[in-house]
């Protein structure tokens, strides 16, 4: 079938990570447009096999489309602490922290991973689709920048940085063959200036799958070398390259939020059950007043897990009903490869006071399908949550 001129132009204008040269033409790889990036949905083994590999052995993901920036200067700690909901001021060098960055309304600009190099230097990892928006907000859009406060140096390093995620129960074994002391690295900790297969790297013990694992950052020019070395080292451990499809099912099972789904500029962290990352006891941060008021007045919506009782896939945005009353919508949904069930998350009105085991209806293609509210996450390392 001939492609239209618009399709050709779209493909020519799509961005590619430095790793594309290593896998773009590999037999069996399925590519997609993901927010303007040409990225793999899956490789030859397929989404289910990749998902199971991460749960039982290991998977390697190219996540170089993610954004990174350096925040540095004497005001870096205070500035980031005001921008973020978590306690950035408490961080020590070598620590990694998950946080939200909110608007004054309390809704979410983005969720971030912050790396503390020192009190005057941090690396911030952003969602790929939000990089331009995030940088604009951090540099000039937020009230602290607008009122003339001291803004630190904020430098976008996304284009020069490759990020790989090595995830799964055999991840440490695989990386140890190239970096013998990596087992000493604690969870949500990192080390810089490490040599992995001769490539200078920052290595952190973090991930987005619900499994043990590591994220490795290196210069863009070294990305293919690092990717190839990890795959070679992991071959005897069952390591496989993985795409966006498995990344989404893995994070969904582990109840890890996705921007634009569980959190957004219309959803607060408190509604998304992320209050543990919101330190309302801090003197001030952007969105604190709104979030404090929401907590005091009663959080209006809550994120709940569902399991489909009737046939159907609960997709993002599908409306949720209790009787004839529309009470919310689906944030994410798919078939859980681990449980072999259709599961998902719904953001619903808390006034319903629904309990685990109660049922709601999901409207799928104009038809109401029953779903039960269940405990989440659907998967914890070593534990299957398939009981209502």
Secondary structure, 3 states (H helix, E strand, C coil): CCCCHHHHHHHHHCECCCCHHHHCCCCCCEEEEECCEEEEEECCCCHHHHHHHHHHCEEEEECCCCEEEEEECCCHHHHHHHHECCCHHHCCCCEEEEEEEECCCCEEEEEEEEEEEECCEEEEEECHHHHHHHHHHHHHHCHHHHCCCCCCEEEECHHHEEEEEEECCCHHHHHHCCCHHHHHCCCCEEEEEEEECCEEEEEECCCCCCCCEEEEEEEHHHHHHHHHHHHHHHHHHCEEEECHHHHHHHHHHCCCCCECCCEECCEECCCCCCHHHCCCCCCCCCCHHHHHHHHHHCCCEEEEEEEECCCCCCCCCCEEEECCEEEEEEEEEEEECCCCEEEEEEEEEHHHCCCCCCEEEEEECCEEEEEEEECCCCEECCEECCCC
